[in-house]
Amino acid sequence: MRFLLYLNTIAIIWLAGSLVQLYEGAPLPGYQAPATVAEAPAAAPAAEPEPAAPSLTPEEMAALDLPLPHPARPGAPAVETSSAEAPAARSLVILTEGDYPPFNYRDGKGELHGFDIDIATALCERLAARCRFETRRWNELIPALKRGEGDAVIASMLIPSQGRDSAAGEGVIFSHGYYSTPGRFAARRNNVPPAATPAALAGRRIGVQAGSVHEAYAAMRFPAAERIAYPSPAAAETALANGEVDLVFADRNALLRWTSAQEGACCRLVGSDYADPDYFGKGAGIVLREGDEALRGQINEALAALVSEGIYARISARHFSANIF
């Protein structure tokens, strides 16, 4: 009896241990679990659809300060696209003389300088053009242009007008004037007349270049003055510096240059410009071949921009003591 009780106690203890292992997930002793099939992962819960964006008019979007959609794809955000390759800059050949200071000349290193050169360079920048300068003798500038050796002549060539001949001849066209060429008086600083009127200059000695338009204009406008003719403007200027004449009547631009130099420090310009086109013409222009009217229009627009933006005045001040437009 006692032996049977002992066996029952051992059986109960063994059964209790097995139940504990089964509860904890361990297999029963001697038990082999059947093969299992791998379960597929549980599918993620379907996302709830986003609410549709409200449709806004361009005016409503502008009020919200939001970017408008790209015009090529309504509703799509704007995307930067690479632009087509920029066209190559145009190339122009500018013909000039290189022997007419201060407008165009070569320095000791052979480099071109002067008012014409600076204006041409500024125009080329405005036109987004690559420009190259070539020099020719004065009487070869227009023939070279007509032969196609250049695209424009910028060399202080006067625009044809009544009373003022031009070296251009036929087969060419001119831009608007890029500087004016009026007449002007100069006097010694210690002997400036009260006014540059015909009455105030009566009996005064006026130096002029013999045979020039300035001599002709002085004879017409100031008949009571004494005109003294000299072979060149420089000779008339020297006479004024030496006190041999009371005034000199000559090209304003030349007088500006002379009075700003050491040799002309004795004198200054007086009165105002005399710009009668019958005598003093329409100024200097840029010369192009007939048929290049489109280029002429672009040059005229570029020149107007240089004047309005103050670039022209700065270039003029670099070579003269005043604006010569």
Summary of the structure (lengths in Angstrom):
residues: 325
radius of gyration: 46.5
end to end distance: 141.4
largest distance: 171.8
contacts: 865
relative contact order: 0.12
helix: 33%
strand: 21%
